[in-house]
């Protein structure tokens, strides 16, 4: 019925079912890949064992000398690998396909300049048009990056994992976090500045450095000094007057920080957590000036201590920052994962990981070496016979290599549909099916009619034989759904390309009072349909129209205003022999993506009829 259409909500069961089904299919393919890699690894071990028995050599093969991974790098790699895995698991939430654009992407850019909103809009449009593909891709890309970091502790593979974190992190930082709010007012480290994913990018850059960069204290001191500058800049921003952080406010009119915390407390979550966050919001409302002074002093002192580079200041400063950071993560950032569309634990955990890594890079850095590349292994066995390449591979290294290859495959597996979605302007049909249900198959002859078109020429169902027909019922004086459905039919004709000449798009007047040739011709002119050669808008006498509407099962009721009618929004796809093949609920949605989804669905059903 006109006006009944709406966009599917984040909890739409049809989209959730498609999301889970797609994940299940993809998980099965990934499981087969894992099985193949396990068989390959086991085959390598068997070959090594047989060779060792035949030659009297050693099994397992002697290990190559490998310097242990520096503690600072190990913390960074494992910590951010675990964070990427957590982020991938958060993407499994059923609200992600439809909730991401409206609950995450658009709000992140809402207070940023127009150019940022337009840039983020590209990501919003791509996700909205292909919600299932985008949501599943995000799952596998982030899980793949996380696993890659966890299983590749050194060498080129590990550096490649760092570069993967950089690449995807930048995509998420720009389109998912709107540059972390850097161009929006109210920027504060307490609430996520400069964007949690930007810190993933920084960690990825550090992990992509050559292994030898992590030997000696130089890199650790650079990280610590950079963190000190970063904290001092944030302290200045926090202290800057006029940004609302010095005012606590009231519950009805909170200051900047209290208002942010109130929003987090309202997010669906366990009651004891929301209660703790609400209590802090109330405390800030009553003591806003003191809270902000404490934050400014703490950031400034920590920044100066880190920037000094003195080791006696370093440990207590990092410990204090860990305590304050965890308190901020719980009471202000509210863990960052609640609400059904939480995508990551916010910025405080990655910031603390970087800080602790810098501390370890100074306090526990191994001695500098000329080159951290493993020394070559012995190339002959005890009998002097030259070893094959596969005999020189340590089984532990081979296992990690297989896991790394699998992780790369998972990342590629997720990246391909995401890349395709970003350049595909055709919206997935599951959006309109989520609103209106799936098309219903049929196999009955289409009821006959004898009417005239917008030019006064006679048209009957018999005269349309030889063409595939897409037919609906439109009120020529309707100003709500009918113009939208007409545009969907027009878009479907354009999508068909050269095949459109074999299709007739037909509308029959659905108004017992306003149905003259002049009325339908005015409608065509208003909607830009008068130049479309395969468009027919048919009418006839009131009694004839009433009989036809009844034969197609379309009830018509006069509207309250007395001019527009209320009628079922249906579309019929009829084959070239005059047999109805599909009945589609054509009730339009409320967004451009919903409309594009319907035109694609209509084209899909037409293609099935034309090419059974």
Secondary structure, 3 states (H helix, E strand, C coil): CCCCCCCCCCCCHHHHHHHHHHHHHHHHHHHHHHHHHHHHHHHHHHHHHHHHHHHCCCCCCCCCCCCCCCHHHHHHHHHHHHHHHHHHHHCCCCCHHHHHHHHHHHHHHCCCCHHHHHHHHHHHHHHHHCHHHHHHHHHHHHHHHHHHHHHCCCHHHHHHHHHHHHHHHHHHHHHHCCHHHCCCCCCCHHHCCCCHHHHHHHHHHHHCCCHHHHCCCHHHHHHHHHHHHHHHHHHHHHHCCCCCCCCCECCCCECHHHHHHHHHHCCCCCHHHHHHHHHHHHHHHHCHHHHHHHHHHHHHHHHHHHHHCCHHHHHHHHHHHHHHHHHHHHHCCHHHCCCCCCCCCCHHHHHHHHHHHHHHHHHCCCCCCCCCCCCCCCCECCCCCECCHHHCCCHHHHHHHHHHHHHHHHHHHHHHHHHHHHHCCCCCCHHHHHHHCCCEEEEEECCCCEEECCCCCEEECHHHCCCEEEEEEECCCCCCHHHHHHHHHHHHHHHHHHHHHHEEEEEEECCCCCCCHHHHHHHHHHHCCCCCCCEEEEECCHHHHHHHHHHCCCCEEECCCCCCEEECCEEEEECCCCEEEEEEECCCCCCHHHHHHHHHHHHHHHHHHHCC
